[in-house]
Structures are given as structure tokens and as C-alpha cells.
Amino acid sequence: MCIRDRLNIYGLNVNRSFFAGLSSGALFYDNNLLIPLTLNLRFIWNTGLVSPYISGDGGFIFSPDDVDKKTMVLIKGGGGIQLRISNNFYATFGSGLGVHMGLDGRRSFIEAKIGVGFKGR
């Protein structure tokens, strides 16, 4: 059993420490294509070059093959570090725990995340 995904998060820095965004993309689980739509919340302790954060995601996962039986609720939580590359670019490295559940059961998982972000002015 393997999960591979490609997600994009589109969000807004609400203030210096709080980020909120929507994510979508493609997720492959047991050779099935799934489409997630989630809300991403992140609290960052801005300490300079390297800043720790905690994050939470919640939303839905849809299967184009069987929307009725393979639609699931997704809940994830975790943390990591944000590394400032320049004034506008940063990289994130994190991990967390998650669960998705639906009519066909519940699955728990551990994840590792790597990302690159851009902050406008």
C-alpha cells in the first residue's frame, strides 16, 4: 500500500504567524486516483531563518471512479520547520499523522512533506 500525491496549496498569510489555504491535486492510493480538497491551517513561530510550525488539514477526498462509495473525510495533523530561502521564498519540511474514513473503512497513515512556498509583499 503506497500513497503518492501532488498537492498545491493556495493560501493567504493572515498575519505574521498564521497561514490558511485551500489545497487540491492528485493522490494515488492502492493504484486508484483520488482528488483531495482540503483546508490547510498552519501556525508558524517566526524565529528567523528556521521557524518551527504546527499544521492541520481537513476536508474530503473524491474518487472519479466511484464517488458514492469512495468519497472519504480526511483529517491530518503534524508539524515541521520552515526554512527561509529569501525574503519571498521558503522551503518546508514536515511530518504528521492522518486518517481518512468513508463507507469502505478507515485508514491511518504517517506522512512526510516537502514543499516550496512564495510569499508576496
Backbone torsions as a table, in degrees:
resi	resn	phi	psi	omega
1	MET	NA	125.3	-176.8
2	CYS	-140.7	138.9	175.6
3	ILE	-112.8	126.3	173.9
4	ARG	-126.4	135.7	-179.2
5	ASP	-144.4	163.4	174.0
6	ARG	-138.6	104.4	-177.0
7	LEU	-117.3	146.0	172.3
8	ASN	-117.1	135.1	177.1
9	ILE	-112.8	125.4	177.5
10	TYR	-113.1	116.5	-173.3
11	GLY	-149.2	-168.6	-173.7
12	LEU	-140.1	132.6	170.4
13	ASN	-78.3	105.3	-177.5
14	VAL	-64.4	-43.3	172.2
15	ASN	-149.4	-165.8	-175.3
16	ARG	-62.2	-27.1	-173.9
17	SER	-115.2	-9.5	-172.5
18	PHE	-121.7	129.8	178.9
19	PHE	-122.3	136.7	175.0
20	ALA	-132.6	135.2	-178.6
21	GLY	-154.9	165.1	174.4
22	LEU	-107.9	140.0	178.6
23	SER	-126.4	149.8	175.9
24	SER	-154.3	167.2	179.7
25	GLY	163.8	-144.8	179.7
26	ALA	-129.8	135.8	-179.8
27	LEU	-129.8	129.7	178.8
28	PHE	-110.1	119.0	-178.1
29	TYR	-131.7	120.8	-177.1
30	ASP	51.6	44.0	179.5
31	ASN	61.3	25.4	175.2
32	ASN	-116.4	137.0	175.7
33	LEU	-80.7	128.6	176.0
34	LEU	-126.7	145.6	-179.8
35	ILE	-114.4	107.6	178.2
36	PRO	-86.7	148.7	171.1
37	LEU	-136.8	108.7	-172.7
38	THR	-133.4	161.3	171.5
39	LEU	-101.9	129.7	-179.1
40	ASN	-113.4	126.3	176.4
41	LEU	-121.1	137.2	-178.0
42	ARG	-141.8	132.5	173.9
43	PHE	-110.8	124.0	-174.4
44	ILE	-115.9	129.1	171.3
45	TRP	-88.1	97.3	-176.9
46	ASN	-71.9	102.6	-178.2
47	THR	-114.3	7.9	179.2
48	GLY	119.9	-126.8	-175.7
49	LEU	-64.8	-44.8	179.4
50	VAL	-118.7	123.0	-177.2
51	SER	-126.8	126.3	175.5
52	PRO	-75.4	156.2	177.0
53	TYR	-146.2	159.0	168.0
54	ILE	-119.9	148.1	-176.7
55	SER	-142.1	158.5	175.4
56	GLY	-144.6	141.9	178.6
57	ASP	-128.9	145.2	174.7
58	GLY	-152.3	145.6	180.0
59	GLY	167.2	-149.0	-175.2
60	PHE	-129.0	153.9	172.8
61	ILE	-123.8	128.3	-178.9
62	PHE	-112.2	143.5	173.4
63	SER	-107.5	121.4	178.4
64	PRO	-62.9	-25.1	-178.8
65	ASP	-74.1	-37.3	-175.9
66	ASP	-150.9	82.9	-175.4
67	VAL	-64.0	-36.9	-177.0
68	ASP	-66.7	-46.1	-172.8
69	LYS	-96.9	-20.8	-175.1
70	LYS	-111.9	15.9	172.4
71	THR	-80.7	131.7	-175.6
72	MET	-131.0	156.7	171.2
73	VAL	-91.7	138.1	-178.5
74	LEU	-120.3	131.6	175.5
75	ILE	-135.2	126.9	179.5
76	LYS	-136.8	148.3	174.5
77	GLY	-142.7	150.3	-180.0
78	GLY	-178.9	-161.2	-179.3
79	GLY	-162.9	179.3	-179.9
80	GLY	173.1	-157.5	177.9
81	ILE	-127.6	149.9	174.7
82	GLN	-114.9	123.9	-177.7
83	LEU	-107.6	118.0	-179.8
84	ARG	-75.6	123.9	178.3
85	ILE	-92.8	-42.8	175.6
86	SER	-150.8	-171.0	179.0
87	ASN	-63.8	-27.4	-175.8
88	ASN	-110.5	-18.1	-175.8
89	PHE	-116.0	145.7	176.4
90	TYR	-147.1	159.0	175.4
91	ALA	-118.2	147.0	177.6
92	THR	-123.7	144.4	176.7
93	PHE	-135.5	122.4	-176.3
94	GLY	-153.9	174.5	175.9
95	SER	-148.0	167.9	-179.2
96	GLY	-175.5	179.9	177.8
97	LEU	-117.3	148.7	-179.9
98	GLY	-150.9	168.2	176.5
99	VAL	-146.9	139.0	166.4
100	HIS	-126.1	139.9	-174.3
101	MET	-140.4	145.3	179.4
102	GLY	-161.8	-160.2	-178.2
103	LEU	-64.4	-29.5	-178.3
104	ASP	-93.5	17.3	174.1
105	GLY	118.8	-173.5	-178.0
106	ARG	-124.4	139.9	179.3
107	ARG	-131.0	130.9	175.3
108	SER	-104.4	151.8	-178.3
109	PHE	-155.4	160.3	172.6
110	ILE	-110.9	140.3	-179.2
111	GLU	-132.3	155.4	171.8
112	ALA	-121.6	138.1	-176.5
113	LYS	-127.4	140.0	172.1
114	ILE	-131.4	134.2	-179.2
115	GLY	-149.6	165.5	174.8
116	VAL	-128.5	136.5	-178.2
117	GLY	-129.3	160.2	178.1
118	PHE	-127.6	128.6	175.9
119	LYS	-109.6	124.6	173.7
120	GLY	-74.4	-174.6	-179.1
121	ARG	-66.2	NA	NA
